[in-house]
Amino acid sequence: MITKTFKVKASTFRKLDDPFENGKSKKYVFYAKVDDVPDGIPMATNPREQKLTSAVARAIDDSLCSNDGYFHLKNRGIVISASRVTFSSQKEEVKIEFDDNALHGNIDGGHTYKIVCEHKGDNLDQYVQFEVMTGVEEIIENLARARNTSVQVDDKSMAELANKFDPIKEGLEGMPFFRRIAFKQNQIETDNETGKNMKMIDAREIVAIINMFDIDNFNEKSQPTQAYSSKAKMLSMYLENPEHYRKFVNIAPDIFDLYDAVETEFAETYNVTGGRYGRKKYSGYKDGAVVGKSKFGQNDLTYKIPDGLLYPVVAAFRTLVVNATTGKYEWYNDEEPIAVWERCKNDITSRVMNFAASIGDNPNAVGKDSNIWDLAYMTVMLQK
């Protein structure tokens, strides 16, 4: 249990009981001076990460630092879910208890809270409004969604709050890139070795790539082209039945190892077959210099490979997925997809690049064209 204490004037503290006779909730509203706001209020209940360099954050900071005495009126304040609230009018002190970090903590006003904490000790004569609710554990997800309306919270952030990404996490939590997956809006993680912010991967992209291997929804006649063209559609499909994605737990690591192999080897493989990938405008080639890192393995790249080329190739290996008696997906004949990639990579890269050339060397057009998805799929299927 975590307890936080606020100094609060008795004249500014109000308690509101639930208007329904059998209602369990209570609401407490009060103003706290900036220097009296405690650090360490749990933040897991807030559906978005706080990006303090955003325009919204800068506006809050400017308003607070103006020291005009109106911050408590101009700012929407901070909304908190708690297990218990007690107020001592004699001590002019509010104690807030948080029993469960998944249910109790900051629901809305995360940017305001972090900015206020940054300016403690700056001798600002400003107050911030707190609205604290108890007995709302059963509606915490809907409450967070309803309260976070000033800047729309994306669907993946709400899904993370509801633990709907657990099936994906089960399959990927041991992967080197797992900490870089942004399950929340504005989520940033710091590299433990360098102390620098890591390059994050949007959870919607993870969902899209996994969906490309869903043999219950796609086959040789129905290609998942929307994995490339509409990440939102793929997320929507996922959220319809998250538990379905526990079927991927055994093959998910191999999917992303395959993606990394294709991304790091695609250009050189095409060159081996006689192509000149470095001449393509989108290649980013600079006389053999490193021009980027692979998305998942963070390996050095001397060529950039657009997603429009990568997605049809990676998705083609769906033909190797089978339903096992365990109810989980497995690989055909237990053969890992990278082994099949080694056998067919010359053929598949040539076919994709020749197709791209035939439609004007536009990777975006390639990624949206079901014909190349079909062609790549058939190329891998012949290797089974």
N, C-alpha and C positions, 0 to 999 in steps of 0.2 A: 504493500500500500504506500502511496505517495501522498503527503500532505503539504499544501501550500498555504501560506498565511499572508493576508493583505491588511494594510492599515486603511480603514474606511470610516469616513465621517458618518455618524449615526443618521444624520439628516438626509444622506444620499442613498441609504440602504432600503430596499423594498423586497418583501417576500410575497409571492403570488401563489395561492393554492390552485390546483386544477379546478376549473369551473364545473366539471362533471362530478356528481356525487361520489362515484366509485373510482374516480381518476387517481392514478398513483403518482403523477408527475407534480413537481413543484418547480417554480421559477424564482430565481433571485437576481435582482438587478442592482448594480451599484457603480459608483465612479471610484477609480483608484488613481492616485497621482503617479506619474511616470516612474519616479524613483522608488515607489512602494510596490511596484509590480514584480512578483518573484520570478526568477529564472526557473527553467526545468519543468514547465507544464507539459504533460505528454502530448505528442503531436500525431500519433499514428491514426487517430480518428479523422484527421484532416485529409480529404481526398486529393489534394494537390501539394506538390513540393513548393517551397517558397523561393521564387526567383527575385532576389532583391535588386537586380539590375533592370527589371522591367519598368515600363512607363508607369504602371499602376503603383509599383513599389516606390518609385521616385516621387510620385505625387503625394503619397502618404508621408514620406520622409520630409518633403518640403513643408507640408501642412503642419507636421509636428514641430519641426525646427523653427517655424515662423514665430513660435512662442506667443501667439496672439490670444491665448486663453480660450479659443473656440474649438480646439481639437475634439473635445468630447461631444460636440454638437455636429461637426462636419463629418466626422468619421463614423462608419457603421458600427464600430466596436468589435468586441471579441466574444464569441459564443463558445460555451464550454459545456460538456457533459460530465457529470460527477456522480459519485456514489452518495456523498453526504456534504452538507453545508451547515456550518454553525456560525452564529454571529453573537459577539459580546458587545452590547451597547456601552458597557462600562469601559472596556479596553479599546472600543472602536476598532474591532478586529474581526475579520472574516477568515475562517479556516475551511479550506476545500479539500476533500479527500477523493483520491482516485484509486479504485481497487483493481481495475482491469484496464490495461493500456489499449486493448482492442475496442473497448466500449466507453472509456472515460478519457477525456482530454479535449484539445482544441478541435472544434467542429468547423468553425468559420472565423475568419479574421487572422489567419496564420501570418500573413504579411505584416499586418498591424502589430501583432504580438512580437515578432522578431525585430521589427524596427524599433518598437518601444524599448525592448531589452537592450538594443545596441546603444540607446541614448540615455540609459540610466547613469546617473552621476554627472550629467551635463547641466544640471541645475535648471531644467526646463520647468516652467510653471504651467504645466499642461496636465490634463486628466484624460483617461480613456474609460469608456464604458464597458462593463462586463455583464454578460447575461449568462447565468449559470443554471442548468437544468438538471434535475435528478429524476430518476424513474423513467428514463427514456431509452433504456437499453434495447428494448424490443424494436424500436423504430430508428435505430442509429443510422442505418444506411440511407433511408428515405429522408431523414432529418438533414443529413449532410448534403444530400443532393438538393434539397429545397433551399437550404441556406446559402449554398455556393452558387449564386446567380449573377453577381456583379461581373465576373468574367467566367464564361461558360466552362464548366468542368468537363473534360472529355470523357467518353464512355470507358476508356481503359482505366482511368483513375477511379471511377465508381466501381468498376469490376474488381479492382485491387482492394478497395475498401471492403467489398463483400466476399473477399477470399476466393473469387471465381477463377483466379489464375493458378490455384493450387495444383490442378492436374498437369499444367505445363511445368510448374516449378518442380514437381515430383520427378520429371524426366530430365531436367536440365540443371538442377541445383549444384551438381558436381562439375559442371563445365567451366573452363577458365573465363568465359565471357559472362557468366551468370550475373555478377555484380554490375555489369554494364547495361543490363536490361532495364529500361525505364518503364516500370509498371505504373508510375504516377506522372501526372503532368508536371513539367519543370524539374523532374528528379535529376539530381546530380550526385555522383559518387566520387570520392577522392582516392587516387592511387596511394596505397599504403607506403610504397617505396619512394615515389617522387614527390608526393604531397600535392600533385597537380590534379585538376579535374579530369576524369576519364571521359572518353568519347562514348556517349550513351547510344544504345540501340533501342528504338521504339518497340514496345511490346507488340504493337500491331504488326510489325514486320515479322516478328517471331511467329505470331499466329498465322500470318499469310503463308510463310514458308512451310510450317507444319501442315496447313490445310492442303498444300500441293501434294501431300502423300496420303490423303484421305480416300481410300479405295471404296468406302461406303457411299461417298457422294460424287466421286469422279471416276471415269474409266477411259478407255481408248477413244470413245466417241464423245466424251464430255470433259474438256480440258479446263483446269482451274485458272483461266486467263485473268480472272479478276484478282487473283493473288498479286498480280503486277499492277493492274489498272485501278483497283479499289481496295485499299487496305481496310477501309471502313466496312465494306461488305464482308470481308473475311472475319473481322472482329464481331460483326453482327451474327454471322453464322456460328461463330464460336460461342457467343453468349446465349444462343438458343439452347445449347446443351453442353455446358462445360465438361460434365462427367464423361461424355463420349471421348474426350481427348486423353483420358487415362489409358486408352488403347495404344497410345504412341510411346508409352514410357520406356519400352525396350529399344525402340528404333530412333527416338529423338536425338540422342547424342551422335549417332551415325549420320543423321540427316545434316547436321551442322558441320561435322567433319568433312562430309562430302562437299558441302557448299564451299568450304574453305579451300579444298583441293581444286575444285573447278575454278574458283576465282584466282588462285595463285598460278595455275598451270594453263589456263585457257589460251592466253596470248602466245606463249612459247610453243604450245602444242600446234596452234595454227601456223606459226612460223615454220615449224618442222615439216609441215605438209606442203610448204612452198608459198604460204601466204606472207604478207608483210603487214602485220597488225599495226606496227608503229607508224604506218603512213595514214592510218585512219584519224580523222580529226578528233574523235572522242577518246583516243588512246592515251593522251597525256604524256606520250613518250618524250623523254629529254636525255637522249644520248646515254641511256643506261642508268640514269640517276633514279633514286627512290622517289616515287611520286605519290605514294600513299601506303596505307596499311590495309591488309585484308580485314573484312568486316568482323569476323569472329575470331580468327586466330591471331590477328594483329601481326601477320607476316609482312615483310617488305614487299612492295609492288613496284615494278618498273613500268607497268602498264595499268591503266584504269580499265575495268571491265564494267560497262553499264548494266544495271539490273535487267534491262530489256533483253540483253543477250544471256545473262546468267539464269534468269528464272525459267525459261523454257527448257534449258539444259538440265538444271537440277530437278525440275518437276518430272522430267522424263523417267527418272529412276523410281517413280511410283509403280511402274510395272513390275518391280521386284518385291513389292509389299504383298504379304498374304495374311489371312486371318489364321491365328494359331488356336489350338484347342483350349488355351488358357483364357481366350477372350481378348488377348492383346495382339497387336500387329507384330509380325516377324518378317525377316527377309527370306525370300525364296531360296530353298536349299541351304539356309544359314550362311549365305555368301554376302559379305559386306559390300555395300554399293561402291566403295572406293576401288575394290578389285575389278568390278565391272567397268568402272570409269577408265581404268588403265587399259582395258581391252578395246574400248570403243572411242576413246577420246579423240584420236586423230580423225575418225570418220565424223563424229558428231560436231566437232568444232568447224570442220570444213563445210559441212552442210549448213550450219547456222550462219556462218560468215558469207557463204555464197548466196544464201537467201537474203541476208541483209543487203548485200550489194545489189541484188535484183530489185529491191524496193527503195533504192536511194541511200543506202548506208545510214538509215535512221533507226537507231536502237529502240527508240520509243515506239515506233511503228512495229518493230519486230516483236516487242513484248506484248503488244495488243493483238497480234495476228495469230489466230488459232491454227493456221496452216503450219507454222513452224513448230508450234507445240506438238501437233500431230506427228510431224516429221521426226522430231527429236525423240518422241515417245516410241515410235516404231523402231528407230535406230537402236535404242537400248533393249527393247523387247526381243530383238533378234539375237541378243547376247545371252539370253536366259538358257 
